[in-house]
Amino acid sequence: MNLVQINDDPSQFAARIPDLDLPVRRIFPLARLLDAMRSNEMALVAPQLWDDPREDPTVLCMLDGTNLVQNKGQRQLADYLAPAWAQCWSLNPGSDTLLRAYSRVRLDPQSRRNTDRLDEGVTVTTTVRRLLAAGEGWHADGADGHIVVGRVEYLEDQEISQRIVNACNGEQGPRFFCTVQGRANSLLWKRDYFGHEQEVRLLLIGRSWRQDKPSPTLRRLRIDPNSLFTSISFDPRLVDFEAIEREAEFREAGYTGEVTRDLSYQKTLSLLMMTRDWPDP
């Protein structure tokens, strides 16, 4: 494997995704997606802002050389890590678990409107190929980072720790994580506790950084929503009239793509064809 150094020319690639045309999905907060449509910008955030405190496991590691070289002491592995920003997508075709985790709908008993618009989500679909194509545009703008779209590996805690130990004691030593592949791997190893997410991560890895200066926690990237997104769909628990209103909002914001209807919460009337007579109730 030819390792790309962090300070090399900008690169982009997919990791552990053999089919670049597989659909991936993400549930955006309603207001944030509308902002993305209007501004043609999409935000990636630093892993330390996510709920899971172990999203970036290498940050939590100390190198201990006290038994190896006299006065070697300890050093944090974080000193070798370039700043990174990420956005989470999923190969999961849709589930009630993910829907309820990222979208809130509480219908008012009188108006039948969602009273929790602030936390309402919108499902967006795209493909890894389209994400990488967007990355080419970011590079054309004079990128200061590498783009990686990678499938998360879900592992036991002990396996994640062992992989980090093996890398630090390998040929490259801790500087393995000064390569694009190494830094990407450090953000694609996740506890199997979250395996249901079937996550694919869009990563932006900074090409230069200063240890004495904090990195921004958010990066905004230019996008063309109508090229990047293949479809959007609204929370299936919304009443029809409100879903129609949502679509009108997105059309006004400039979205011209497909709006699909999620029928997960649609009542279905079944007609059972009887082959024998039956008693009255």
Disulfide bonds with the S-S distance in Angstrom:
none
